Amino acid sequence: MIELPDSFWEVRYVGARYPGSPAVLASPGLADGANCQLFAYEVLRHFGYDPPDLRSSELWDDSESTQRVAVPRPLDLVLVNSSNDPWGAHVGVWADDGRVLHLCAETARPALWHLAQFAARPSYRELVGYKRVTSRS
């Protein structure tokens, strides 16, 4: 299980705070909230990784800073969606034993869900796949 400071568990979901958004450029970090991608990337940065600030479909296509993997390990990115299309996919961080750390509007705060909990929701029912960030800060 990945260990995070308490401040990560208090981040609130704010859809307008995505990587590269004007809101994030004006006020970087998680203090003002985050969407799923910004939250996942900041978790990885906490552990010394340097994820690219890409939206989900760009992340899925990226091969410079990430690689697709068939079997996830802790701190790999997980993409789920209503279909297998990476465009607009929800992004979380693989924690352990089939659980994914993520931030979404439904929970409003970070949560650990098993893959089955994603599959039970129409918006997240399809596993797009796993990405491993290969660049370190």
C-alpha positions in Angstrom: 0.0 0.0 0.0 1.3 3.5 -0.8 1.5 5.8 2.1 0.5 9.4 1.6 0.5 12.5 3.9 -2.9 13.4 5.3 -3.1 16.4 3.0 -3.5 14.2 0.0 -6.6 12.6 1.6 -8.2 16.1 2.0 -8.0 17.2 -1.6 -11.4 18.0 -3.0 -12.6 17.3 -6.5 -12.6 20.3 -8.8 -13.2 19.4 -12.5 -11.8 22.6 -13.8 -8.4 21.9 -12.2 -6.8 19.6 -14.8 -3.2 19.5 -15.9 -2.3 22.7 -17.9 -5.6 24.4 -17.1 -5.6 28.2 -16.4 -6.7 27.5 -12.8 -3.7 25.2 -12.3 -1.3 27.5 -14.0 -2.4 30.3 -11.7 -2.3 28.2 -8.6 -0.2 25.0 -8.9 -0.6 22.0 -6.6 -3.6 20.5 -4.9 -4.6 23.1 -2.3 -7.4 24.4 -4.5 -8.6 21.0 -5.5 -7.9 18.8 -8.5 -9.5 16.6 -11.2 -8.6 12.9 -11.4 -5.5 13.4 -13.6 -4.0 16.3 -11.6 -4.5 14.3 -8.4 -2.9 11.2 -9.8 0.1 13.1 -11.2 0.7 14.9 -7.9 0.7 11.5 -6.1 3.3 10.3 -8.5 5.4 13.5 -8.1 5.2 12.9 -4.3 7.0 9.6 -4.9 9.7 11.1 -7.2 8.2 10.4 -10.6 7.8 13.0 -13.3 4.6 12.3 -15.2 3.8 14.4 -18.3 1.0 16.9 -17.8 -1.2 15.2 -20.5 -4.9 14.6 -20.8 -6.0 11.0 -20.8 -5.9 10.2 -24.5 -2.6 12.0 -24.9 -1.3 10.0 -21.9 -2.5 6.7 -23.5 -0.6 7.5 -26.7 2.6 8.8 -25.0 5.7 6.7 -25.2 8.4 9.2 -24.2 7.6 9.4 -20.5 5.3 6.4 -20.0 4.8 2.9 -21.2 1.8 0.6 -21.4 1.9 -2.4 -19.1 -0.2 -5.5 -19.0 0.2 -6.1 -15.2 0.1 -3.1 -12.9 2.3 -2.5 -9.9 2.0 0.2 -7.2 2.1 3.7 -8.6 1.1 2.7 -12.2 -1.6 4.8 -13.7 -5.0 3.2 -14.4 -7.3 4.5 -17.1 -11.1 3.5 -17.0 -13.9 4.8 -19.1 -17.4 4.0 -20.3 -15.8 2.4 -23.4 -12.2 1.3 -24.2 -11.6 4.8 -25.7 -8.9 6.7 -23.8 -10.4 10.1 -24.7 -12.0 11.4 -21.5 -10.9 8.4 -19.4 -10.8 8.6 -15.7 -7.2 8.3 -14.3 -6.2 6.8 -10.9 -3.1 5.3 -9.3 -2.7 1.5 -8.7 -2.3 1.0 -5.0 -2.4 -2.7 -4.2 -4.5 -5.9 -4.4 -6.7 -4.6 -7.2 -7.3 -1.3 -5.5 -7.0 2.1 -7.2 -6.5 5.4 -5.5 -8.5 8.1 -7.3 -10.4 11.3 -7.0 -13.8 11.8 -8.7 -16.9 13.9 -8.4 -18.9 11.0 -6.9 -16.7 10.8 -3.8 -15.6 14.4 -3.8 -12.4 13.3 -1.9 -9.7 10.7 -2.7 -10.9 7.1 -2.4 -9.5 3.6 -2.8 -11.8 1.4 -5.0 -11.4 -2.1 -6.2 -11.5 -2.6 -10.0 -15.0 -4.2 -9.5 -16.3 -0.9 -8.0 -15.3 0.9 -11.2 -16.8 -1.9 -13.4 -20.1 -1.5 -11.6 -20.5 2.1 -12.7 -21.4 2.9 -16.3 -18.9 5.8 -16.5 -16.0 3.6 -15.5 -17.0 0.1 -16.6 -14.2 -0.4 -19.2 -10.6 -0.8 -18.2 -8.7 1.1 -20.9 -5.4 -0.1 -19.4 -2.3 0.7 -17.3 0.5 3.1 -17.9 3.9 3.2 -16.1 5.6 6.5 -15.7 9.3 5.9 -16.7 10.7 9.4 -16.0 11.9 10.3 -12.5 12.3 13.8 -11.1 
